[in-house]
Amino acid sequence: MLTGAGILFGLVFLYWVRGILGPFLLGGAMAYLAHPIVVKLEERQVPRQMGTVLVYLAFATIIGLIVYAFGPSLLMEINQILVRLPNQTGKLENITRDAVGDIKRLPLPANLQEIVNDAIQRSEQLVQGFARKLVDFLVDLFSKIFWFWLAPVIAYYLILDWDEFSEKWLEMIPASYRPAVVLLSQEVDGVLTGFVLGRLIVSGIVGFLITLGLMALDVQFATFLGVLAGVFDLIPYLGPIVGAVPAVIFAFLSSPWKALWVVVLFFVVNQLEAVVLAPRIVGGRVGLHPVVTIFALLAGGHLWGIGGVLVAVPMAATLRVILVFVGRVLRVYS
């Protein structure tokens, strides 16, 4: 009774302070991903504290090289986008308006004309909202820059005391259930660690290739658009399509032919991802049917926005592992 009341109070308290949970969730995710590497170093007689520092240095070196290579151009492009986006949006609206005029002059049946008018209206609203949403995204990203400084500190202390936290968590589970809970945790961990690390690696490669391709095609804001494509690529199935839209739009402002080449670039890179990168790096760890994956993405986006989309597949994979495990247990005791 008291345990249930304590859990309920804890959930309510977390809801009250949800606005400050971001760095803690990010730090927890970083610790979860880094902990297996620290354990591997421990097996080679490297103390945990030293292993954690080595992992941090390795990650810092990789991130530093990436920032050194792309950081200046990325910051410059973001500044240019914030300054020039209103003019670019106006140009896009003029192009859209001219295309709309040409379409409306076509001799179409009344019913079809009504459908076309509705589609045109929706397209115009999409174009008008694109600049505002992009600017809001950039402002929101920079407003949370403090998270990216605090999260590694939180992750460091979580990694150092990981075993202690695990033991205390197990102590809350009745002794008769602990073996089953440990087994279930190991299965969930095997699915999530492989999938999340694999997706991060694959999306990083995709973002890098898209950036190089956009630079070769001389597309404006190539670095920013490549990074954006890599971030959206974290979302299975729908992400590559959404990530291609801004690049195609900016290319179209320069030339329709350039926009076509950008479409070809995204198609080739995404085929490379689907045929070579994802099967070799991610594999079939999640085990979700494509329809279930798409449903999870849409449900996550509906409930929690972009954050829900990013965590939807790992959550669905975790739920699948739990259901399969419970099914096995029920078959044993039935």
C-alpha positions in Angstrom: 0.0 0.0 0.0 2.7 2.4 1.0 4.9 1.4 -2.0 2.0 2.1 -4.4 1.3 5.5 -2.8 5.0 6.3 -3.0 5.2 5.4 -6.7 2.0 7.5 -7.4 3.4 10.5 -5.5 6.7 10.1 -7.4 4.9 10.1 -10.8 2.9 13.2 -9.8 6.0 15.0 -8.6 7.8 14.2 -11.9 4.8 15.6 -13.8 5.0 18.8 -11.7 8.8 19.3 -12.5 8.6 18.0 -16.1 10.1 21.2 -17.4 13.5 20.5 -15.8 13.7 16.8 -16.7 15.3 17.3 -20.1 19.0 17.3 -19.1 18.3 14.3 -16.7 16.7 12.3 -19.4 19.4 13.2 -21.9 22.1 12.4 -19.3 20.4 9.0 -18.5 20.4 8.2 -22.2 24.0 9.0 -22.5 24.9 6.9 -19.5 22.9 4.0 -20.8 24.7 4.1 -24.1 28.2 4.6 -22.6 27.9 2.1 -19.7 28.4 -1.0 -21.8 31.7 0.4 -23.2 32.8 1.3 -19.6 32.0 -2.3 -18.6 34.1 -3.7 -21.4 37.0 -1.5 -20.2 36.5 -2.8 -16.7 36.9 -6.3 -17.9 40.3 -5.3 -19.2 41.2 -4.1 -15.6 40.6 -0.4 -16.3 39.0 1.2 -13.2 35.4 2.5 -13.7 36.3 6.1 -13.1 39.2 6.0 -15.5 37.1 4.0 -18.0 34.4 6.7 -17.9 37.0 9.4 -18.4 38.4 7.5 -21.4 35.0 7.1 -23.0 34.3 10.8 -22.5 37.6 11.7 -24.0 36.9 9.5 -27.0 33.5 11.0 -27.5 34.8 14.5 -27.0 37.5 13.9 -29.6 35.0 12.6 -32.2 32.6 15.5 -31.5 35.5 18.0 -31.5 36.7 16.8 -34.9 33.1 17.0 -36.3 32.6 20.5 -34.8 36.0 21.6 -36.2 35.1 20.3 -39.6 31.5 21.5 -39.9 30.9 23.8 -36.9 31.9 27.2 -38.4 30.0 26.6 -41.6 27.0 25.3 -39.7 26.8 28.4 -37.4 27.3 30.7 -40.4 24.5 29.0 -42.3 22.1 29.1 -39.4 22.8 32.8 -39.0 22.2 33.3 -42.8 18.9 31.3 -42.6 17.6 33.4 -39.7 18.5 36.6 -41.7 17.5 35.6 -45.2 14.6 33.2 -44.6 11.9 35.8 -44.9 13.1 36.7 -48.4 13.5 33.1 -49.4 10.0 32.3 -48.1 8.6 35.3 -50.1 10.3 33.9 -53.2 8.9 30.5 -52.6 5.4 32.0 -52.1 5.7 33.9 -55.5 6.7 30.6 -57.2 3.8 28.8 -55.6 1.4 31.7 -56.5 2.5 31.5 -60.2 2.1 27.8 -60.2 -1.3 28.1 -58.6 -2.4 30.6 -61.2 -1.4 28.2 -64.0 -3.3 25.3 -62.4 -6.4 27.4 -61.9 -6.5 28.3 -65.6 -6.7 24.6 -66.5 -10.2 23.5 -67.8 -11.0 21.0 -65.0 -14.4 19.6 -64.0 -16.0 21.3 -61.0 -15.5 18.5 -58.5 -11.8 18.1 -59.5 -11.3 21.8 -59.4 -12.6 21.9 -55.8 -10.2 19.2 -54.8 -7.3 21.0 -56.5 -8.3 24.3 -54.8 -8.3 22.6 -51.4 -4.9 21.1 -52.1 -3.6 24.5 -53.2 -4.9 26.1 -50.1 -3.2 23.5 -47.9 0.1 23.9 -49.8 0.0 27.7 -49.3 -0.5 27.2 -45.6 2.4 24.8 -45.5 4.7 27.2 -47.3 3.7 30.1 -45.0 4.2 28.0 -41.9 7.6 26.5 -43.0 9.7 29.6 -42.2 8.0 30.1 -38.8 8.4 26.5 -37.8 12.1 26.4 -38.9 12.9 29.5 -36.9 11.0 28.2 -33.9 13.0 25.0 -34.1 16.3 26.8 -34.2 15.4 29.1 -31.3 14.2 26.2 -29.3 17.4 24.3 -30.0 19.6 27.1 -28.8 17.4 27.7 -25.8 18.2 24.2 -24.6 22.0 24.4 -25.2 22.4 24.3 -21.4 21.1 20.7 -21.5 24.1 19.6 -23.6 26.5 20.9 -21.0 24.7 19.5 -17.9 23.7 16.1 -19.4 27.3 14.8 -19.6 27.9 15.7 -15.9 24.7 13.8 -14.9 25.7 10.9 -17.1 29.2 10.7 -15.5 27.8 10.3 -12.0 25.1 7.8 -13.2 27.8 5.6 -14.8 30.0 5.7 -11.6 27.1 4.5 -9.4 25.3 2.3 -12.1 25.7 -0.9 -10.1 24.5 0.7 -6.9 21.4 2.0 -8.6 20.8 -1.4 -10.2 21.0 -3.1 -6.8 18.7 -0.7 -5.1 16.2 -1.1 -8.0 16.3 -4.9 -7.6 15.8 -4.6 -3.9 12.4 -3.0 -4.6 11.4 -6.2 -6.5 10.1 -9.2 -4.5 12.8 -11.9 -4.2 10.7 -14.5 -6.1 10.4 -12.2 -9.1 14.0 -11.0 -9.3 15.4 -13.7 -11.7 12.5 -13.1 -14.2 13.0 -9.3 -13.9 16.7 -9.6 -14.5 16.2 -11.8 -17.5 13.6 -9.4 -18.9 15.9 -6.4 -18.4 18.7 -8.2 -20.2 16.5 -8.9 -23.2 15.2 -5.3 -23.3 18.8 -4.0 -22.9 20.0 -6.2 -25.8 17.3 -4.8 -28.1 17.6 -1.2 -27.1 21.4 -0.8 -27.0 21.9 -2.4 -30.4 19.1 -0.5 -32.0 19.8 3.0 -30.5 23.6 2.8 -31.1 23.0 1.4 -34.6 20.5 4.1 -35.5 22.9 6.8 -34.3 25.8 5.5 -36.4 23.6 5.0 -39.5 22.0 8.4 -39.2 25.4 10.0 -38.7 26.7 8.4 -41.9 23.6 9.4 -43.8 23.9 13.0 -42.6 27.5 13.1 -43.6 26.8 11.7 -47.1 23.9 14.1 -47.7 26.0 17.0 -46.6 28.8 16.1 -49.1 26.2 15.5 -51.8 24.5 18.9 -51.2 27.9 20.6 -51.2 28.8 18.9 -54.5 25.4 20.1 -56.0 26.1 23.6 -54.6 22.9 23.8 -52.6 22.6 26.7 -50.3 22.9 25.9 -46.6 24.3 22.4 -47.4 25.8 21.7 -44.0 22.7 22.7 -42.1 20.4 20.7 -44.4 22.7 17.7 -44.2 22.7 17.8 -40.4 18.9 18.2 -40.4 18.6 15.2 -42.7 20.8 13.1 -40.4 18.6 14.1 -37.4 15.4 13.2 -39.2 16.9 9.9 -40.4 16.7 8.7 -36.8 13.0 8.3 -37.5 12.4 5.1 -39.4 10.5 5.2 -42.7 9.1 8.7 -42.4 12.2 10.5 -41.3 14.1 10.3 -44.6 11.1 11.8 -46.5 10.7 14.7 -44.0 14.5 15.3 -44.0 14.5 15.7 -47.7 11.8 18.3 -47.9 13.8 21.3 -46.7 16.7 20.4 -49.0 14.5 20.1 -52.0 12.8 23.4 -51.2 16.0 25.3 -50.9 17.4 23.6 -54.1 14.1 24.5 -56.0 14.6 28.2 -55.1 17.8 28.0 -57.1 16.8 25.7 -59.9 14.1 23.1 -60.6 16.8 20.9 -62.1 18.9 21.2 -59.0 15.9 20.2 -56.9 15.5 17.1 -59.1 19.2 16.2 -58.5 18.6 16.6 -54.7 15.7 14.1 -54.9 18.1 11.7 -56.7 20.7 12.2 -54.0 18.3 11.4 -51.2 17.0 8.4 -53.0 20.5 7.0 -53.6 21.7 7.6 -50.0 18.5 6.2 -48.6 18.8 3.1 -50.8 22.4 2.7 -49.6 21.1 2.9 -46.0 18.3 0.4 -46.5 20.4 -2.1 -48.5 23.8 -1.8 -46.9 24.1 0.3 -43.8 21.0 -0.6 -41.8 21.1 -4.4 -42.3 24.8 -4.5 -41.3 24.8 -2.0 -38.4 21.3 -2.2 -37.0 20.2 -5.5 -38.3 16.8 -6.9 -37.2 17.1 -6.1 -33.5 13.8 -4.4 -33.1 11.6 -7.1 -34.8 8.7 -4.7 -35.4 6.5 -5.0 -38.5 6.6 -1.9 -40.7 2.9 -1.2 -40.1 3.5 -1.4 -36.3 6.5 0.9 -36.6 4.5 3.5 -38.6 1.7 3.4 -36.1 4.1 3.8 -33.2 5.6 6.9 -34.9 2.3 8.5 -35.6 1.1 7.7 -32.0 4.3 9.1 -30.5 4.0 12.3 -32.6 0.4 12.7 -31.7 1.0 12.3 -27.9 4.4 14.0 -27.4 5.4 15.8 -30.6 8.9 15.4 -32.1 10.3 13.9 -28.9 7.6 11.2 -29.0 8.5 10.4 -32.6 12.1 9.9 -31.7 11.4 7.5 -28.8 8.3 5.8 -30.3 10.2 2.9 -31.9 12.4 2.1 -28.9 9.3 2.2 -26.7 7.4 -0.1 -29.1 10.3 -2.5 -29.2 10.5 -2.6 -25.4 6.8 -3.3 -25.2 7.1 -6.1 -27.8 10.0 -7.7 -25.7 7.8 -7.5 -22.6 4.8 -9.0 -24.3 6.8 -11.8 -25.8 8.4 -12.5 -22.4 5.1 -12.5 -20.6 3.7 -14.9 -23.2 6.6 -17.3 -22.6 6.1 -17.1 -18.8 2.3 -17.8 -19.2 3.0 -20.8 -21.5 5.4 -22.2 -18.9 2.9 -22.0 -16.0 -0.2 -22.9 -18.0 
